[in-house]
Amino acid sequence: MIVGFDLMGSDTAPITELSALKLLKEDPLCDILVVGKGDYENDVTDLGYNFRLADEVVGMHEIPTVAVRQKKNSSLGILLNTLKNGEVNAVVSAGNTGAILGFSMINLRMIEGVTKPGLAITVPTAHGYSVMIDVGANIHPKTADYYNYGLMGSAFAEIVLKKRKPRIAMLNIGIESVKGDEIRQKAYQNLQASGLNFIGNIEGNDIMKGFADVVICDGFTGNVVLKFSEGMIDIIWNMLRDTVDAAMRRRFGRYLVKPAVKDLKAKFNYEEYGGGILLGVNGVVIVCHGRSSPQALKNAMRLAKTCAEHNLIEEIRKRVP
């Protein structure tokens, strides 16, 4: 099992990526092919990893369509090409999401029967983790896209989250079947008749209660929900930390409060799986946040390995009509 790794992706590249590689050296998961600029080849090879030279880097603020046309020799372009050629079994990058999407669609092509990819992430809930798809790849999904999101998200939930017969819900402004625009109303009808375990609409306040194992939505809404949730959890954690600091000044406070807060933080940790997976293309592509920590990147490598080992893409191909 070989996973391709983008050394130049994150906001702090390659510092964060090199730290992640050091973590992986201490706790090996698989073989790794690292793609990056030549300035860092010795840093990578000294850790014992194979290195592939890239001439360019796609910046976070570059226009994806331009980067895909003009920067084929970038770390992203080369990384996706190694997946296309079968040199690696999966790839991981914390780079420009739009460019990752563009290179993936061009190099890997879409799974037959799927017209648009969806970016799926794991969402911490009161009952473990759920899947949300899409969170940014497709802001104007068609009726058929919602069905494919349900199908692909269900496959991911079964294989990665070990959910049996995952419950699928569509994010909407109300639970009634007539809520939302015409596309969502038709999508509701199609999902209801699809044979998937569709439980109906779900509202935003119920996502983290764990009522559904797979939450499907358009990429614009999903991205807003994702960013809001991440910010909310950060704020709550900071408030709890201040409360704990105050409690720890009291006698026995640290022994009563600290373990509970540690458990709570672990339960709502967005970095548990490290990144999202671009579903719908012919390959395992893991997309990480630009601000990912080394631990998050390590977890993303584990997710890539799991998806590749369990043939997630082939399983999706079998299910797509």
C-alpha positions as YAML, in Angstrom:
chain: A
units: angstrom
residues:
- id: 1
  name: MET
  ca: [0.00, 0.00, 0.00]
- id: 2
  name: ILE
  ca: [1.49, 3.33, -1.13]
- id: 3
  name: VAL
  ca: [-0.05, 6.73, -0.37]
- id: 4
  name: GLY
  ca: [1.05, 9.86, -2.24]
- id: 5
  name: PHE
  ca: [1.60, 12.89, -0.01]
- id: 6
  name: ASP
  ca: [1.74, 16.55, -1.02]
- id: 7
  name: LEU
  ca: [4.61, 18.24, 0.80]
- id: 8
  name: MET
  ca: [3.64, 21.72, -0.41]
- id: 9
  name: GLY
  ca: [-0.07, 21.91, 0.40]
- id: 10
  name: SER
  ca: [-0.78, 23.47, 3.80]
- id: 11
  name: ASP
  ca: [-0.68, 27.11, 4.85]
- id: 12
  name: THR
  ca: [2.62, 26.41, 6.65]
- id: 13
  name: ALA
  ca: [4.11, 23.99, 4.12]
- id: 14
  name: PRO
  ca: [6.44, 22.21, 4.29]
- id: 15
  name: ILE
  ca: [6.91, 22.63, 8.05]
- id: 16
  name: THR
  ca: [3.62, 20.98, 9.01]
- id: 17
  name: GLU
  ca: [4.00, 18.23, 6.41]
- id: 18
  name: LEU
  ca: [7.51, 17.36, 7.55]
- id: 19
  name: SER
  ca: [6.28, 17.19, 11.14]
- id: 20
  name: ALA
  ca: [3.52, 14.82, 10.00]
- id: 21
  name: LEU
  ca: [6.09, 12.64, 8.24]
- id: 22
  name: LYS
  ca: [8.09, 12.46, 11.46]
- id: 23
  name: LEU
  ca: [4.96, 11.28, 13.29]
- id: 24
  name: LEU
  ca: [4.42, 8.66, 10.60]
- id: 25
  name: LYS
  ca: [8.03, 7.56, 10.94]
- id: 26
  name: GLU
  ca: [7.39, 6.83, 14.63]
- id: 27
  name: ASP
  ca: [4.11, 5.07, 13.88]
- id: 28
  name: PRO
  ca: [4.26, 3.70, 10.29]
- id: 29
  name: LEU
  ca: [0.99, 3.17, 8.47]
- id: 30
  name: CYS
  ca: [2.09, 2.42, 4.91]
- id: 31
  name: ASP
  ca: [4.67, 3.26, 2.27]
- id: 32
  name: ILE
  ca: [4.65, 6.93, 1.28]
- id: 33
  name: LEU
  ca: [5.63, 8.76, -1.91]
- id: 34
  name: VAL
  ca: [6.27, 12.41, -1.11]
- id: 35
  name: VAL
  ca: [5.95, 15.06, -3.85]
- id: 36
  name: GLY
  ca: [7.51, 18.46, -3.30]
- id: 37
  name: LYS
  ca: [10.09, 21.08, -4.22]
- id: 38
  name: GLY
  ca: [13.72, 20.04, -4.49]
- id: 39
  name: ASP
  ca: [14.80, 22.28, -1.61]
- id: 40
  name: TYR
  ca: [13.32, 19.71, 0.78]
- id: 41
  name: GLU
  ca: [14.36, 16.46, -0.86]
- id: 42
  name: ASN
  ca: [17.07, 15.73, 1.72]
- id: 43
  name: ASP
  ca: [14.64, 16.37, 4.59]
- id: 44
  name: VAL
  ca: [12.31, 13.76, 3.14]
- id: 45
  name: THR
  ca: [14.86, 11.15, 2.13]
- id: 46
  name: ASP
  ca: [16.62, 11.45, 5.50]
- id: 47
  name: LEU
  ca: [13.35, 10.23, 7.03]
- id: 48
  name: GLY
  ca: [13.43, 7.23, 4.71]
- id: 49
  name: TYR
  ca: [10.66, 8.21, 2.29]
- id: 50
  name: ASN
  ca: [10.70, 8.19, -1.50]
- id: 51
  name: PHE
  ca: [10.65, 11.64, -3.08]
- id: 52
  name: ARG
  ca: [9.28, 12.96, -6.39]
- id: 53
  name: LEU
  ca: [10.45, 16.36, -7.58]
- id: 54
  name: ALA
  ca: [7.92, 19.08, -8.42]
- id: 55
  name: ASP
  ca: [8.88, 22.26, -10.26]
- id: 56
  name: GLU
  ca: [5.94, 24.37, -9.07]
- id: 57
  name: VAL
  ca: [3.46, 24.88, -6.26]
- id: 58
  name: VAL
  ca: [-0.22, 25.82, -6.52]
- id: 59
  name: GLY
  ca: [-0.90, 28.61, -4.04]
- id: 60
  name: MET
  ca: [-4.02, 28.78, -1.91]
- id: 61
  name: HIS
  ca: [-5.27, 31.93, -3.61]
- id: 62
  name: GLU
  ca: [-4.60, 30.89, -7.20]
- id: 63
  name: ILE
  ca: [-7.52, 30.46, -9.59]
- id: 64
  name: PRO
  ca: [-8.01, 26.67, -9.83]
- id: 65
  name: THR
  ca: [-8.87, 26.57, -13.53]
- id: 66
  name: VAL
  ca: [-5.73, 28.54, -14.39]
- id: 67
  name: ALA
  ca: [-3.53, 26.43, -12.09]
- id: 68
  name: VAL
  ca: [-4.80, 23.19, -13.60]
- id: 69
  name: ARG
  ca: [-3.94, 24.38, -17.12]
- id: 70
  name: GLN
  ca: [-0.61, 26.02, -16.37]
- id: 71
  name: LYS
  ca: [0.87, 24.07, -13.45]
- id: 72
  name: LYS
  ca: [0.84, 20.43, -14.47]
- id: 73
  name: ASN
  ca: [4.33, 20.06, -12.99]
- id: 74
  name: SER
  ca: [3.20, 21.34, -9.62]
- id: 75
  name: SER
  ca: [3.17, 19.07, -6.59]
- id: 76
  name: LEU
  ca: [-0.60, 18.71, -6.98]
- id: 77
  name: GLY
  ca: [-0.43, 17.96, -10.69]
- id: 78
  name: ILE
  ca: [2.27, 15.34, -10.26]
- id: 79
  name: LEU
  ca: [0.55, 13.84, -7.21]
- id: 80
  name: LEU
  ca: [-2.73, 13.24, -9.05]
- id: 81
  name: ASN
  ca: [-0.84, 11.90, -12.05]
- id: 82
  name: THR
  ca: [0.86, 9.26, -9.88]
- id: 83
  name: LEU
  ca: [-2.60, 8.12, -8.76]
- id: 84
  name: LYS
  ca: [-3.81, 8.01, -12.35]
- id: 85
  name: ASN
  ca: [-0.82, 5.88, -13.38]
- id: 86
  name: GLY
  ca: [-1.27, 3.46, -10.50]
- id: 87
  name: GLU
  ca: [2.01, 4.37, -8.81]
- id: 88
  name: VAL
  ca: [0.13, 5.06, -5.57]
- id: 89
  name: ASN
  ca: [-3.13, 3.73, -4.15]
- id: 90
  name: ALA
  ca: [-4.38, 7.04, -2.72]
- id: 91
  name: VAL
  ca: [-3.29, 10.66, -2.30]
- id: 92
  name: VAL
  ca: [-3.41, 13.23, 0.51]
- id: 93
  name: SER
  ca: [-3.07, 17.00, 0.17]
- id: 94
  name: ALA
  ca: [-3.84, 20.09, 2.25]
- id: 95
  name: GLY
  ca: [-3.56, 22.27, -0.83]
- id: 96
  name: ASN
  ca: [-5.92, 24.43, -2.89]
- id: 97
  name: THR
  ca: [-9.25, 22.56, -2.82]
- id: 98
  name: GLY
  ca: [-10.41, 23.85, -6.19]
- id: 99
  name: ALA
  ca: [-7.15, 22.80, -7.83]
- id: 100
  name: ILE
  ca: [-7.33, 19.36, -6.21]
- id: 101
  name: LEU
  ca: [-10.85, 19.03, -7.62]
- id: 102
  name: GLY
  ca: [-9.75, 20.14, -11.08]
- id: 103
  name: PHE
  ca: [-6.69, 17.89, -11.30]
- id: 104
  name: SER
  ca: [-8.74, 14.96, -9.96]
- id: 105
  name: MET
  ca: [-11.52, 15.36, -12.54]
- id: 106
  name: ILE
  ca: [-9.04, 15.69, -15.41]
- id: 107
  name: ASN
  ca: [-6.58, 12.97, -14.42]
- id: 108
  name: LEU
  ca: [-8.90, 10.45, -12.82]
- id: 109
  name: ARG
  ca: [-12.20, 11.16, -14.59]
- id: 110
  name: MET
  ca: [-15.59, 10.62, -13.03]
- id: 111
  name: ILE
  ca: [-17.02, 7.25, -12.05]
- id: 112
  name: GLU
  ca: [-19.44, 6.20, -14.78]
- id: 113
  name: GLY
  ca: [-22.94, 7.32, -13.81]
- id: 114
  name: VAL
  ca: [-21.72, 10.14, -11.55]
- id: 115
  name: THR
  ca: [-21.75, 13.59, -13.13]
- id: 116
  name: LYS
  ca: [-20.40, 15.74, -10.28]
- id: 117
  name: PRO
  ca: [-18.08, 14.85, -7.38]
- id: 118
  name: GLY
  ca: [-18.92, 15.56, -3.77]
- id: 119
  name: LEU
  ca: [-16.52, 16.35, -0.94]
- id: 120
  name: ALA
  ca: [-17.45, 14.23, 2.08]
- id: 121
  name: ILE
  ca: [-16.30, 14.90, 5.63]
- id: 122
  name: THR
  ca: [-16.84, 13.21, 8.98]
- id: 123
  name: VAL
  ca: [-18.85, 15.29, 11.44]
- id: 124
  name: PRO
  ca: [-18.60, 14.69, 15.21]
- id: 125
  name: THR
  ca: [-22.01, 14.11, 16.79]
- id: 126
  name: ALA
  ca: [-23.47, 13.09, 20.13]
- id: 127
  name: HIS
  ca: [-23.36, 9.47, 18.92]
- id: 128
  name: GLY
  ca: [-19.98, 9.18, 17.23]
- id: 129
  name: TYR
  ca: [-19.41, 10.46, 13.68]
- id: 130
  name: SER
  ca: [-21.66, 11.08, 10.70]
- id: 131
  name: VAL
  ca: [-20.85, 11.88, 7.06]
- id: 132
  name: MET
  ca: [-21.73, 15.17, 5.38]
- id: 133
  name: ILE
  ca: [-21.59, 15.47, 1.60]
- id: 134
  name: ASP
  ca: [-21.11, 17.91, -0.18]
- id: 135
  name: VAL
  ca: [-19.08, 20.58, 1.62]
- id: 136
  name: GLY
  ca: [-17.69, 22.55, -1.30]
- id: 137
  name: ALA
  ca: [-17.21, 20.68, -4.57]
- id: 138
  name: ASN
  ca: [-20.60, 21.37, -6.17]
- id: 139
  name: ILE
  ca: [-22.67, 24.40, -5.18]
- id: 140
  name: HIS
  ca: [-25.47, 23.76, -7.71]
- id: 141
  name: PRO
  ca: [-26.29, 20.02, -7.51]
- id: 142
  name: LYS
  ca: [-29.01, 18.53, -9.69]
- id: 143
  name: THR
  ca: [-31.62, 16.08, -8.48]
- id: 144
  name: ALA
  ca: [-29.49, 13.13, -9.59]
- id: 145
  name: ASP
  ca: [-26.49, 14.50, -7.68]
- id: 146
  name: TYR
  ca: [-28.38, 14.29, -4.39]
- id: 147
  name: TYR
  ca: [-29.10, 10.63, -5.07]
- id: 148
  name: ASN
  ca: [-25.45, 9.95, -5.89]
- id: 149
  name: TYR
  ca: [-24.37, 11.78, -2.73]
- id: 150
  name: GLY
  ca: [-26.66, 9.53, -0.72]
- id: 151
  name: LEU
  ca: [-25.29, 6.42, -2.42]
- id: 152
  name: MET
  ca: [-21.62, 7.40, -2.12]
- id: 153
  name: GLY
  ca: [-22.00, 8.73, 1.40]
- id: 154
  name: SER
  ca: [-23.70, 5.51, 2.43]
- id: 155
  name: ALA
  ca: [-20.81, 3.44, 1.04]
- id: 156
  name: PHE
  ca: [-18.31, 5.61, 2.93]
- id: 157
  name: ALA
  ca: [-20.30, 5.34, 6.18]
- id: 158
  name: GLU
  ca: [-20.43, 1.55, 5.89]
- id: 159
  name: ILE
  ca: [-16.75, 1.04, 5.04]
- id: 160
  name: VAL
  ca: [-15.02, 3.73, 7.10]
- id: 161
  name: LEU
  ca: [-17.43, 4.43, 9.97]
- id: 162
  name: LYS
  ca: [-18.67, 0.82, 10.17]
- id: 163
  name: LYS
  ca: [-22.32, 1.91, 10.05]
- id: 164
  name: ARG
  ca: [-24.81, -0.85, 9.29]
- id: 165
  name: LYS
  ca: [-27.51, 0.30, 6.87]
- id: 166
  name: PRO
  ca: [-26.64, 4.02, 7.27]
- id: 167
  name: ARG
  ca: [-29.53, 6.44, 7.77]
- id: 168
  name: ILE
  ca: [-29.50, 9.09, 5.04]
- id: 169
  name: ALA
  ca: [-31.07, 12.53, 5.45]
- id: 170
  name: MET
  ca: [-31.17, 15.64, 3.28]
- id: 171
  name: LEU
  ca: [-30.35, 18.97, 4.91]
- id: 172
  name: ASN
  ca: [-33.26, 21.34, 4.43]
- id: 173
  name: ILE
  ca: [-35.13, 24.24, 6.04]
- id: 174
  name: GLY
  ca: [-37.79, 21.90, 7.43]
- id: 175
  name: ILE
  ca: [-38.52, 18.22, 7.78]
- id: 176
  name: GLU
  ca: [-41.59, 18.20, 5.51]
- id: 177
  name: SER
  ca: [-41.17, 16.75, 2.01]
- id: 178
  name: VAL
  ca: [-42.44, 19.98, 0.41]
- id: 179
  name: LYS
  ca: [-39.76, 22.15, 2.00]
- id: 180
  name: GLY
  ca: [-37.00, 23.73, -0.07]
- id: 181
  name: ASP
  ca: [-36.84, 24.51, -3.77]
- id: 182
  name: GLU
  ca: [-38.08, 22.33, -6.62]
- id: 183
  name: ILE
  ca: [-34.76, 20.48, -7.00]
- id: 184
  name: ARG
  ca: [-34.75, 19.47, -3.33]
- id: 185
  name: GLN
  ca: [-38.40, 18.43, -3.45]
- id: 186
  name: LYS
  ca: [-37.70, 16.19, -6.45]
- id: 187
  name: ALA
  ca: [-34.54, 14.89, -4.79]
- id: 188
  name: TYR
  ca: [-36.61, 13.97, -1.74]
- id: 189
  name: GLN
  ca: [-39.01, 11.95, -3.90]
- id: 190
  name: ASN
  ca: [-36.16, 10.20, -5.74]
- id: 191
  name: LEU
  ca: [-34.35, 9.33, -2.51]
- id: 192
  name: GLN
  ca: [-37.56, 8.04, -0.96]
- id: 193
  name: ALA
  ca: [-38.03, 5.66, -3.89]
- id: 194
  name: SER
  ca: [-34.36, 4.76, -4.28]
- id: 195
  name: GLY
  ca: [-34.06, 1.80, -1.94]
- id: 196
  name: LEU
  ca: [-31.48, 3.67, 0.14]
- id: 197
  name: ASN
  ca: [-32.20, 4.01, 3.86]
- id: 198
  name: PHE
  ca: [-33.54, 7.55, 3.41]
- id: 199
  name: ILE
  ca: [-35.18, 8.93, 6.57]
- id: 200
  name: GLY
  ca: [-36.26, 12.30, 5.15]
- id: 201
  name: ASN
  ca: [-35.17, 15.89, 5.68]
- id: 202
  name: ILE
  ca: [-33.07, 17.09, 8.59]
- id: 203
  name: GLU
  ca: [-32.65, 20.63, 9.90]
- id: 204
  name: GLY
  ca: [-29.34, 22.22, 10.80]
- id: 205
  name: ASN
  ca: [-29.91, 22.04, 14.56]
- id: 206
  name: ASP
  ca: [-30.19, 18.24, 14.38]
- id: 207
  name: ILE
  ca: [-26.96, 17.48, 12.48]
- id: 208
  name: MET
  ca: [-24.76, 17.09, 15.53]
- id: 209
  name: LYS
  ca: [-27.41, 15.19, 17.46]
- id: 210
  name: GLY
  ca: [-26.56, 12.18, 15.32]
- id: 211
  name: PHE
  ca: [-30.07, 11.57, 13.94]
- id: 212
  name: ALA
  ca: [-28.59, 10.66, 10.54]
- id: 213
  name: ASP
  ca: [-25.45, 8.78, 9.53]
- id: 214
  name: VAL
  ca: [-25.23, 10.56, 6.16]
- id: 215
  name: VAL
  ca: [-26.29, 14.19, 5.65]
- id: 216
  name: ILE
  ca: [-26.52, 15.33, 2.02]
- id: 217
  name: CYS
  ca: [-26.64, 18.95, 0.87]
- id: 218
  name: ASP
  ca: [-25.35, 21.36, -1.74]
- id: 219
  name: GLY
  ca: [-21.72, 22.39, -1.54]
- id: 220
  name: PHE
  ca: [-22.41, 26.00, -0.60]
- id: 221
  name: THR
  ca: [-24.62, 25.14, 2.37]
- id: 222
  name: GLY
  ca: [-22.36, 22.30, 3.46]
- id: 223
  name: ASN
  ca: [-19.28, 24.53, 3.44]
- id: 224
  name: VAL
  ca: [-21.02, 27.20, 5.52]
- id: 225
  name: VAL
  ca: [-22.19, 24.59, 8.04]
- id: 226
  name: LEU
  ca: [-18.69, 23.10, 8.21]
- id: 227
  name: LYS
  ca: [-16.95, 26.43, 8.84]
- id: 228
  name: PHE
  ca: [-19.60, 27.52, 11.36]
- id: 229
  name: SER
  ca: [-19.34, 24.25, 13.27]
- id: 230
  name: GLU
  ca: [-15.54, 24.36, 13.37]
- id: 231
  name: GLY
  ca: [-15.63, 27.92, 14.69]
- id: 232
  name: MET
  ca: [-18.33, 27.11, 17.24]
- id: 233
  name: ILE
  ca: [-16.41, 24.13, 18.60]
- id: 234
  name: ASP
  ca: [-13.23, 26.23, 18.85]
- id: 235
  name: ILE
  ca: [-15.08, 28.94, 20.79]
- id: 236
  name: ILE
  ca: [-16.76, 26.46, 23.12]
- id: 237
  name: TRP
  ca: [-13.45, 24.71, 23.74]
- id: 238
  name: ASN
  ca: [-11.76, 28.02, 24.62]
- id: 239
  name: MET
  ca: [-14.60, 28.89, 27.00]
- id: 240
  name: LEU
  ca: [-14.36, 25.46, 28.63]
- id: 241
  name: ARG
  ca: [-10.61, 25.79, 28.93]
- id: 242
  name: ASP
  ca: [-11.02, 29.10, 30.77]
- id: 243
  name: THR
  ca: [-13.55, 27.47, 33.08]
- id: 244
  name: VAL
  ca: [-11.21, 24.55, 33.73]
- id: 245
  name: ASP
  ca: [-8.32, 26.92, 34.46]
- id: 246
  name: ALA
  ca: [-10.47, 28.61, 37.08]
- id: 247
  name: ALA
  ca: [-11.53, 25.27, 38.55]
- id: 248
  name: MET
  ca: [-7.95, 24.05, 38.70]
- id: 249
  name: ARG
  ca: [-7.12, 26.92, 41.03]
- id: 250
  name: ARG
  ca: [-9.53, 25.45, 43.51]
- id: 251
  name: ARG
  ca: [-8.74, 22.45, 45.67]
- id: 252
  name: PHE
  ca: [-9.28, 19.16, 43.80]
- id: 253
  name: GLY
  ca: [-10.69, 21.09, 40.83]
- id: 254
  name: ARG
  ca: [-8.26, 19.65, 38.32]
- id: 255
  name: TYR
  ca: [-9.04, 16.07, 39.32]
- id: 256
  name: LEU
  ca: [-12.79, 16.58, 38.87]
- id: 257
  name: VAL
  ca: [-12.92, 18.67, 35.71]
- id: 258
  name: LYS
  ca: [-9.87, 17.96, 33.55]
- id: 259
  name: PRO
  ca: [-10.72, 14.32, 32.61]
- id: 260
  name: ALA
  ca: [-14.27, 15.26, 31.61]
- id: 261
  name: VAL
  ca: [-13.11, 18.13, 29.42]
- id: 262
  name: LYS
  ca: [-10.47, 15.92, 27.80]
- id: 263
  name: ASP
  ca: [-13.14, 13.35, 26.91]
- id: 264
  name: LEU
  ca: [-15.41, 16.06, 25.53]
- id: 265
  name: LYS
  ca: [-12.66, 17.51, 23.34]
- id: 266
  name: ALA
  ca: [-11.85, 14.05, 21.96]
- id: 267
  name: LYS
  ca: [-15.52, 13.41, 21.13]
- id: 268
  name: PHE
  ca: [-15.85, 16.62, 19.10]
- id: 269
  name: ASN
  ca: [-12.46, 16.48, 17.41]
- id: 270
  name: TYR
  ca: [-12.66, 17.40, 13.71]
- id: 271
  name: GLU
  ca: [-9.14, 16.06, 13.21]
- id: 272
  name: GLU
  ca: [-10.05, 12.47, 14.07]
- id: 273
  name: TYR
  ca: [-10.20, 11.54, 10.37]
- id: 274
  name: GLY
  ca: [-7.88, 14.32, 9.20]
- id: 275
  name: GLY
  ca: [-9.65, 15.41, 6.03]
- id: 276
  name: GLY
  ca: [-12.48, 14.94, 3.58]
- id: 277
  name: ILE
  ca: [-12.64, 12.53, 0.68]
- id: 278
  name: LEU
  ca: [-13.53, 13.58, -2.85]
- id: 279
  name: LEU
  ca: [-16.18, 11.04, -3.83]
- id: 280
  name: GLY
  ca: [-17.20, 10.46, -7.43]
- id: 281
  name: VAL
  ca: [-13.76, 10.38, -9.07]
- id: 282
  name: ASN
  ca: [-11.86, 7.20, -9.96]
- id: 283
  name: GLY
  ca: [-9.42, 7.28, -7.07]
- id: 284
  name: VAL
  ca: [-9.01, 7.91, -3.35]
- id: 285
  name: VAL
  ca: [-8.32, 11.63, -2.94]
- id: 286
  name: ILE
  ca: [-8.16, 13.02, 0.60]
- id: 287
  name: VAL
  ca: [-8.46, 16.80, 0.95]
- id: 288
  name: CYS
  ca: [-7.19, 18.35, 4.19]
- id: 289
  name: HIS
  ca: [-7.71, 21.80, 5.68]
- id: 290
  name: GLY
  ca: [-4.96, 24.28, 4.91]
- id: 291
  name: ARG
  ca: [-4.57, 24.83, 8.67]
- id: 292
  name: SER
  ca: [-4.26, 21.12, 9.43]
- id: 293
  name: SER
  ca: [-1.98, 20.06, 12.26]
- id: 294
  name: PRO
  ca: [0.65, 17.34, 11.82]
- id: 295
  name: GLN
  ca: [-1.63, 14.95, 13.71]
- id: 296
  name: ALA
  ca: [-4.52, 15.77, 11.36]
- id: 297
  name: LEU
  ca: [-2.34, 15.00, 8.33]
- id: 298
  name: LYS
  ca: [-1.27, 11.74, 9.90]
- id: 299
  name: ASN
  ca: [-4.93, 10.84, 10.47]
- id: 300
  name: ALA
  ca: [-5.68, 11.76, 6.85]
- id: 301
  name: MET
  ca: [-3.03, 9.27, 5.75]
- id: 302
  name: ARG
  ca: [-4.76, 6.62, 7.85]
- id: 303
  name: LEU
  ca: [-8.09, 7.50, 6.21]
- id: 304
  name: ALA
  ca: [-6.52, 7.24, 2.74]
- id: 305
  name: LYS
  ca: [-5.10, 3.83, 3.57]
- id: 306
  name: THR
  ca: [-8.44, 2.59, 4.95]
- id: 307
  name: CYS
  ca: [-10.40, 3.72, 1.89]
- id: 308
  name: ALA
  ca: [-7.87, 2.15, -0.50]
- id: 309
  name: GLU
  ca: [-7.55, -1.11, 1.44]
- id: 310
  name: HIS
  ca: [-11.32, -1.58, 1.53]
- id: 311
  name: ASN
  ca: [-11.75, -0.74, -2.18]
- id: 312
  name: LEU
  ca: [-14.16, 2.12, -1.51]
- id: 313
  name: ILE
  ca: [-14.07, 3.39, -5.10]
- id: 314
  name: GLU
  ca: [-14.82, -0.05, -6.53]
- id: 315
  name: GLU
  ca: [-17.68, -0.45, -4.06]
- id: 316
  name: ILE
  ca: [-19.16, 2.84, -5.24]
- id: 317
  name: ARG
  ca: [-18.80, 1.76, -8.87]
- id: 318
  name: LYS
  ca: [-20.81, -1.38, -8.12]
- id: 319
  name: ARG
  ca: [-23.62, 0.63, -6.55]
- id: 320
  name: VAL
  ca: [-23.99, 3.39, -9.15]
- id: 321
  name: PRO
  ca: [-26.78, 2.38, -11.57]
...
